[in-house]
Amino acid sequence: MDEMITCSPEFIYETVSEIRDANYRLVQIHCTNVKVGNTDGYEMTYTFDKEYVLKQVRTIFSPNFVLNSVSSLYEFAFLYENEVKDLFGVNFRNLTIDFKGNLYQTALRSPMRNTEVDEVGK
């Protein structure tokens, strides 16, 4: 049975570390725009797999929050996180390989950042 875990952004690293210690593999990291109260924010969903069972960890945070990178837990996560950084403008702490906003060359900085998003839960 698949599982969805809601996590405070302050504890994303610890939560993902526990999942890694349970031998789950990282499948993907997804980001989307949401409203956090009256402010634009982000929703990040980390998806893991073990024996064809998916486990997802979701966190919602404001644009000024600096999220802890999980790239020290899953090496290739640096690609997902750099992509999210380039396209959405999300900042990460302790990113193992940081392209500093240059993984993608785009005409606009953070082109996926949308200021007109729906309220969380609506």
C-alpha positions as a Markdown table, in Angstrom:
| # | Residue | x | y | z |
|---|---|---|---|---|
| 1 | Met | 0.0 | 0.0 | 0.0 |
| 2 | Asp | 1.3 | 3.4 | -1.0 |
| 3 | Glu | 1.9 | 6.0 | 1.8 |
| 4 | Met | 1.9 | 9.8 | 1.9 |
| 5 | Ile | 3.8 | 11.5 | 4.8 |
| 6 | Thr | 3.4 | 15.2 | 5.5 |
| 7 | Cys | 6.5 | 16.7 | 6.9 |
| 8 | Ser | 7.5 | 20.1 | 8.3 |
| 9 | Pro | 10.2 | 21.6 | 6.0 |
| 10 | Glu | 12.6 | 21.8 | 9.0 |
| 11 | Phe | 12.6 | 18.0 | 9.2 |
| 12 | Ile | 12.8 | 17.0 | 5.6 |
| 13 | Tyr | 16.4 | 15.8 | 5.8 |
| 14 | Glu | 15.7 | 13.7 | 8.9 |
| 15 | Thr | 12.6 | 12.2 | 7.4 |
| 16 | Val | 14.3 | 11.3 | 4.1 |
| 17 | Ser | 17.2 | 9.8 | 6.1 |
| 18 | Glu | 14.9 | 7.4 | 7.9 |
| 19 | Ile | 13.4 | 6.4 | 4.6 |
| 20 | Arg | 16.8 | 5.8 | 3.1 |
| 21 | Asp | 17.8 | 3.7 | 6.1 |
| 22 | Ala | 14.8 | 1.6 | 5.4 |
| 23 | Asn | 16.3 | 0.8 | 2.0 |
| 24 | Tyr | 13.9 | 2.8 | -0.2 |
| 25 | Arg | 15.3 | 4.2 | -3.5 |
| 26 | Leu | 14.6 | 7.8 | -4.5 |
| 27 | Val | 12.3 | 7.9 | -7.6 |
| 28 | Gln | 11.8 | 11.6 | -8.1 |
| 29 | Ile | 11.5 | 15.1 | -6.5 |
| 30 | His | 8.6 | 17.3 | -7.6 |
| 31 | Cys | 8.0 | 21.0 | -6.9 |
| 32 | Thr | 4.9 | 23.1 | -7.5 |
| 33 | Asn | 3.7 | 26.5 | -6.6 |
| 34 | Val | 1.1 | 26.9 | -3.8 |
| 35 | Lys | -0.2 | 29.6 | -1.5 |
| 36 | Val | 1.0 | 29.6 | 2.1 |
| 37 | Gly | -1.5 | 31.8 | 3.8 |
| 38 | Asn | -1.5 | 35.0 | 1.8 |
| 39 | Thr | 2.0 | 34.4 | 0.4 |
| 40 | Asp | 3.2 | 32.4 | -2.6 |
| 41 | Gly | 5.1 | 29.2 | -1.5 |
| 42 | Tyr | 6.2 | 25.8 | -2.7 |
| 43 | Glu | 5.1 | 22.2 | -2.2 |
| 44 | Met | 7.8 | 19.6 | -2.6 |
| 45 | Thr | 7.0 | 15.9 | -2.9 |
| 46 | Tyr | 9.8 | 13.3 | -2.6 |
| 47 | Thr | 8.8 | 9.9 | -4.0 |
| 48 | Phe | 10.5 | 6.6 | -2.9 |
| 49 | Asp | 10.1 | 3.0 | -3.9 |
| 50 | Lys | 10.8 | -0.3 | -2.2 |
| 51 | Glu | 9.5 | -3.6 | -3.7 |
| 52 | Tyr | 6.9 | -1.7 | -5.9 |
| 53 | Val | 5.5 | 0.2 | -2.9 |
| 54 | Leu | 5.6 | 4.0 | -3.1 |
| 55 | Lys | 6.2 | 6.2 | -0.2 |
| 56 | Gln | 5.9 | 10.0 | -0.6 |
| 57 | Val | 7.0 | 12.8 | 1.6 |
| 58 | Arg | 5.4 | 16.2 | 1.1 |
| 59 | Thr | 6.4 | 19.5 | 2.6 |
| 60 | Ile | 5.1 | 23.0 | 2.1 |
| 61 | Phe | 7.1 | 26.1 | 2.7 |
| 62 | Ser | 7.5 | 29.8 | 2.0 |
| 63 | Pro | 9.8 | 31.3 | -0.6 |
| 64 | Asn | 12.3 | 32.5 | 1.9 |
| 65 | Phe | 12.7 | 29.2 | 3.6 |
| 66 | Val | 16.0 | 27.4 | 2.8 |
| 67 | Leu | 15.4 | 23.7 | 2.5 |
| 68 | Asn | 18.0 | 21.1 | 3.6 |
| 69 | Ser | 19.3 | 19.2 | 0.6 |
| 70 | Val | 19.0 | 15.4 | 0.6 |
| 71 | Ser | 21.9 | 15.1 | -1.9 |
| 72 | Ser | 24.2 | 13.7 | 0.8 |
| 73 | Leu | 21.7 | 10.9 | 1.3 |
| 74 | Tyr | 20.9 | 10.2 | -2.4 |
| 75 | Glu | 23.8 | 11.3 | -4.6 |
| 76 | Phe | 21.8 | 12.0 | -7.7 |
| 77 | Ala | 19.3 | 14.2 | -5.8 |
| 78 | Phe | 21.6 | 17.1 | -6.6 |
| 79 | Leu | 20.2 | 17.1 | -10.2 |
| 80 | Tyr | 16.6 | 17.3 | -9.0 |
| 81 | Glu | 17.4 | 20.0 | -6.5 |
| 82 | Asn | 19.4 | 22.1 | -9.0 |
| 83 | Glu | 16.5 | 21.8 | -11.4 |
| 84 | Val | 14.0 | 23.0 | -8.7 |
| 85 | Lys | 16.5 | 25.8 | -7.8 |
| 86 | Asp | 16.8 | 26.9 | -11.4 |
| 87 | Leu | 13.1 | 26.6 | -12.4 |
| 88 | Phe | 11.3 | 27.7 | -9.2 |
| 89 | Gly | 14.0 | 29.7 | -7.3 |
| 90 | Val | 14.0 | 27.3 | -4.2 |
| 91 | Asn | 17.2 | 27.6 | -2.2 |
| 92 | Phe | 18.9 | 24.5 | -0.6 |
| 93 | Arg | 21.4 | 24.2 | 2.2 |
| 94 | Asn | 24.3 | 21.8 | 1.9 |
| 95 | Leu | 23.7 | 20.9 | -1.8 |
| 96 | Thr | 26.6 | 18.5 | -2.7 |
| 97 | Ile | 26.9 | 19.9 | -6.2 |
| 98 | Asp | 25.5 | 23.4 | -6.7 |
| 99 | Phe | 25.2 | 24.7 | -10.2 |
| 100 | Lys | 24.3 | 28.1 | -8.7 |
| 101 | Gly | 21.3 | 28.6 | -10.9 |
| 102 | Asn | 23.1 | 27.5 | -14.1 |
| 103 | Leu | 22.0 | 23.9 | -14.6 |
| 104 | Tyr | 19.5 | 25.2 | -17.2 |
| 105 | Gln | 19.9 | 28.2 | -19.5 |
| 106 | Thr | 16.5 | 29.9 | -19.5 |
| 107 | Ala | 15.4 | 33.2 | -20.9 |
| 108 | Leu | 13.8 | 34.1 | -17.5 |
| 109 | Arg | 15.1 | 33.5 | -14.1 |
| 110 | Ser | 13.0 | 30.9 | -12.3 |
| 111 | Pro | 10.5 | 30.6 | -15.1 |
| 112 | Met | 8.2 | 28.2 | -13.3 |
| 113 | Arg | 7.7 | 30.6 | -10.4 |
| 114 | Asn | 4.0 | 31.6 | -10.6 |
| 115 | Thr | 2.6 | 34.3 | -8.5 |
| 116 | Glu | -1.0 | 33.4 | -9.3 |
| 117 | Val | -1.5 | 30.0 | -7.7 |
| 118 | Asp | -4.4 | 28.3 | -5.9 |
| 119 | Glu | -4.8 | 28.2 | -2.1 |
| 120 | Val | -3.5 | 25.0 | -0.6 |
| 121 | Gly | -6.3 | 22.5 | -0.2 |
| 122 | Lys | -8.8 | 24.3 | -2.5 |
